[in-house]
Amino acid sequence: MVRILPQTKAAAVNPLKSSQPLGAALAFLGVDGAMPLFHGSQGCTSLALVLFVRHFKEAIPLQTTAMDEVATILGGADRLEEAILNLKARTKPTLIGVCTTALVETRGEDCAGEIATIKLKRAEDIAGTEVVLANTPDFDGAIEEGWAKAVTAMIEGITRPGQQARQSKKIAILPGWHLTVADIEHLREMVESFGLKPVILPDISGSLDGTVPDRWITTTYGGTSVEDIRELGTAAQCIVIGEHMRRPAEVLQRVTGMPYVLFQSLTGLRGADRFVSLMAAISGVAVPAGVRRRRAQLQDALLDGHFHFGGKKIAIAAEPDQLYQLATFFTDMGSDIAAAVVTTDMSKILQKIPAESVQVGDLGDLEALGADADLLVTHSHGRQAAQRLGIPLMHVGFPIFDRLGSQHKLTILYQGTRDLIFEVANIFQANRHAPTPEALDPLRKRDMPDELRSSPLTRH
């Protein structure tokens, strides 16, 4: 069984995780006409906004209640009401997603009661706009928990309860935060190729895909509609991707009676085969020729790529579900997980990570544990560690701000797994060094000066 090692440092040396409010805001950004609202200080919102803009390279609608010293002491109910009314009057959103921060959570504000009062007192003023609350303190959890809490809040607050007439061709999909814009778009195309109609919540492929609207829009444009969320219970089946999405799926099942199937990863041949088999069973049609062809392409990529993966040592730092997705991908290809660093120990998926141990920590831990690895795998904040160690870096997760098009990177099903194989194999080939006499002769390497022995040319 994998050992989960708790965090022992008093402070993060090089932070790995992003906060819960950021994860919740990202989920709300996947709804058409939405406006995420941070209930806290202006600085919290500014930091999240900077990360979003640097990652997606797009204008991001994100607002704040701008709590100051007086509001913090006396309470933020008035600030919250004022912000909701201003947003309704100025931007006319279909959804306002309230994300709490450590400021109001530490103070112990009854945000749910405050929003209920606002809805009752200002019913006419906010008519036509759903207001949903996600309790997401910064000091607990990470982006994964924030995303899941926002999806749960939308299902509890918007989806029509009770057993409803099922549409046999309609499929509800609850994707994890770690699926990219390209992943969700590809997922939709795969489901539609079987003649099914997917409703994806949240759908960032419709709102953060890099398109330029004909006119300036102050809210999100594209994504899941509020009406689709309301009618989610009419789907015949719910498909869930990622262990952290189990809770929203359970809530949807409790509210509407809809059964769900959970996929802990869609990367790799086994996961893709299971998903395609489920689509064929639900639709009652044969697997399309195009899907079969992509499977054959993946088989060929597995044959071509495994030479580059065998025996390689990989160091990964990521959120729990993304860590599982990547670790299983690398071990399936014949690599070893030399270091696994995670943001939080709250997920049950950690027990399934194919590594001897998983360290709850930061990028400082990744640098220490992965010093002898052949590849570092994490987001852009890991670039300094990779530079110091002389080890190549594979960019994954959030944020990625030193590369273009990270949101269009495909990582799931047959085509995404094939692309990952090529990406990693090309990194290994680009960083391959010609063997030196010292590297081939252990006795000569033993007699080398320390500064040469630690060089990438002799270490690999």
C-alpha positions, 0 to 999 in steps of 0.5 A: 500500500502506498504511504501518504507522507504528511506535510512537515514544513511550517511554510511552503518554500515554492507553493504547488497548489492553488486555492479553493476559491480559484477552483470554484471560480473556474467551475463557474466560468464554465457556465454561459452568462456567469459571473464569479464573485469572490466574497473577500478582499480585493487582493484575493481576487486580483491574484486569482485573476492574474493567474487566470489571465496568464494561463488562458491568455483571455479576458476573465470576468471575475468580481469581488465584494472588496471587503475592507477593515470596517466591513471585516469587523462589522460583517460583509452582508451589506457588501455582498448584497451591494455587489450582487445588485450591482452585477445584476444591474450592470452585467445582467448575468444568468448566474452569480457564483459566490466563492467565499475566501478565508477572510469571511470564513475565518470570521464565521459569516453565515453567507448562506443565510445572507444570500437567502435573505438577499433573495427574499428581500431583493427577489424582483431586483435579481429576477432572472439571475441564479445566485449560488454559494460555494463555501471555499476557504483558502486555508483548506483543500485546493483547486480540486475541492473548490471545483467540486464544491461549485459543481455541487452548489449548482446542482443543489441550487439550480437542478430541478429535483425529483424523478423526471422523464428520462431522455434515452439519448441524453448524457450528463457529464461531470468532468474534473477540473484537470480536463483541458478545454481540448479534453472536454471538446474531444469528449463531447465529439466522442459522445456525439459520434455515438448519436448521443447528446451530452450535457457537460457541467461545467463546460469550459470548452465553450467559454475559455476556448480562445474565441473572440466574440463579435462584441464586448461581453461582460460575462462568460460567453459559451458553456453550460446554460442555466436551463441545461443545469436546471434540466440535468435530471432528464438525462438517462445516465451521468458520467463522472471523471475524477474521484473528486467529482464523486460528491457532485454525482452523489448529490445529483443522484440524490436530487434526481435519482440519476445513476452515475458511472465514475471514471478515475482516468480516461487516459490510457488504453484501458480507460478509453476502452471502458468509456467507448464500451459504455457509449456503445452500450448506452447508444446501442450502436456499433463503435464508429470506424473513426473511433476504431481508427484512433484506437489503432493509432494509439496501439501503434504509438504504444509500440513506437513510444515504449522504447523511450519510456522504459526504466525512466524515473518520473517526478510528478507534482499535481493535484490528486486526480491529475497525479493519478492520471499521470502516474498511471500513464507513465507506469503503464508505459514502463516508467517508474514514479521516483517522486510523487508530490500532492497538494492535499491528502483529502482524496481517496485516490491517493491510495491508488497512486502507483508509487511507494509513497506520496508526499503532501507538500510543495515544489521544494519537496519535488526538487528534493525528491526528484533530484535523480529523475529523468523528467519533472512533471508539474505546472510552470512554477516548477521551471526553476527547479527543473533548471537548477536540477538540469532535468527537462520539465513537462508542463501540466496542470494550472497555471501554465503561463510560459507556454502558449495553447496549454488549454488546447492540449489533449490528454484523454481517450485514444487521441489524447493518450497518443499525443501524450506519448509523442510529447514525452518521447520527444522530450526524452529524445531532445534531452538525450546526451551522447554517452561519455567515457565517464558515463560508460565507465563507473570507475572513471566516474567515481574518480571525477570531481564532484562538479562534473559528477553531478553534471547532466552530461554524466548523470544521464 
